[in-house]
Amino acid sequence: MFGIAIDLLMKDVAERIRLNLEKAMVQGRLPQVAGEILISDQLAHNLGVQLGEAATLISATANGSMAVQNFTVAGTLRFGVSAMDRNAILVDLKDIQYALDMADAAEVLGFFPKRSYREQ
C-alpha cells in the first residue's frame, strides 16, 4: 500500500480538483473531520473493509520510532490507474503529520510540464 497526504479538510479545493476526487468516488464521501481517510475501492474489497470501519496505520515516524494511528474509512475511490486502484490510501496532511511526528514537515511530489526535472 502507499499513501498520499493532501489538504482534504481545507476549503481550498485545488488538490481535490487536481486528483479529480469527486469523480473518482465509488462509495461514501470525502473526509469531513480529522481522522477520516479514503482508500481505493479494490483495496477495500480485497481487505473486506466497510465504510465507517477503523483502519490502522502501522509505520515509522520521521525519527524512526514506531507509529500506530487509527483512522476511519470515509469513502472509496477508483482512479483508473491500476497501481492507485489496487493500493492507494489518501489521508489529510495534518493527520499524517501528527501520526508520523512530522510537525510542519512534508515530502513534496512535483509535476513538471515536460515530465523531466533539471536542477538548474
ROTORLUM-956602 format. One line per field, with one value per residue (C-alpha): x negated, y negated, z negated; residue number from 1. Coordinates in steps of 0.25 Angstrom, whole numbers, plus 5000, padded with zeros to 4 digits. Layout:
! residues N
east: c(X|...)
north: c(Y|...)
up: c(Z|...)
num: c(NUM|...)
! end
This chain:
! residues 120
east: c(5000|4996|5001|5003|5006|5013|5021|5034|5041|5037|5047|5037|5041|5029|5023|5037|5039|5025|5027|5041|5046|5061|5061|5053|5062|5069|5075|5076|5072|5059|5054|5061|5053|5039|5037|5044|5038|5041|5036|5036|5049|5041|5033|5046|5051|5039|5038|5053|5053|5066|5069|5068|5059|5045|5032|5019|5007|4994|4982|4969|4969|4959|4950|4950|4959|4972|4984|4998|5011|5025|5033|5048|5051|5060|5060|5054|5048|5045|5035|5034|5019|5016|5005|5014|5027|5020|5013|5016|5019|5022|5021|5021|5008|5009|5014|5002|4992|4997|4997|4983|4977|4975|4980|4979|4972|4976|4969|4973|4976|4976|4981|4974|4980|4969|4968|4953|4946|4934|4927|4923)
north: c(5000|4986|4973|4959|4947|4935|4924|4932|4924|4910|4901|4899|4910|4909|4922|4929|4924|4928|4942|4942|4948|4945|4953|4964|4966|4980|4981|4972|4957|4948|4947|4936|4937|4941|4956|4960|4965|4970|4983|4990|4998|5010|5009|5008|5020|5029|5026|5027|5012|5005|4990|4985|4996|4994|4995|4995|4989|4996|4989|4981|4967|4957|4960|4975|4979|4988|4980|4986|4978|4982|4975|4977|4980|4969|4974|4982|4977|4983|4974|4983|4985|4999|4996|4986|4994|5006|5000|4985|4978|4963|4956|4942|4935|4931|4945|4951|4940|4944|4959|4959|4948|4938|4925|4914|4924|4931|4939|4932|4938|4929|4930|4923|4919|4926|4938|4936|4929|4921|4916|4902)
up: c(5000|5002|4996|5001|4992|4997|4990|4991|4980|4985|4992|5003|5013|5023|5019|5019|5033|5037|5033|5038|5025|5027|5040|5034|5022|5023|5009|4997|4997|4995|4981|4973|4960|4955|4955|4967|4979|4993|4999|5013|5015|5019|5006|4998|5006|5004|4989|4986|4981|4980|4979|4965|4960|4954|4962|4954|4960|4955|4960|4955|4951|4957|4945|4947|4936|4938|4942|4940|4943|4945|4956|4961|4975|4981|4995|5006|5019|5033|5042|5054|5051|5047|5037|5030|5031|5024|5012|5010|4997|4996|4983|4979|4978|4963|4959|4965|4960|4946|4948|4953|4944|4955|4950|4960|4970|4983|4994|5007|5021|5032|5046|5058|5071|5079|5070|5066|5055|5057|5044|5050)
num: c(1|2|3|4|5|6|7|8|9|10|11|12|13|14|15|16|17|18|19|20|21|22|23|24|25|26|27|28|29|30|31|32|33|34|35|36|37|38|39|40|41|42|43|44|45|46|47|48|49|50|51|52|53|54|55|56|57|58|59|60|61|62|63|64|65|66|67|68|69|70|71|72|73|74|75|76|77|78|79|80|81|82|83|84|85|86|87|88|89|90|91|92|93|94|95|96|97|98|99|100|101|102|103|104|105|106|107|108|109|110|111|112|113|114|115|116|117|118|119|120)
! end
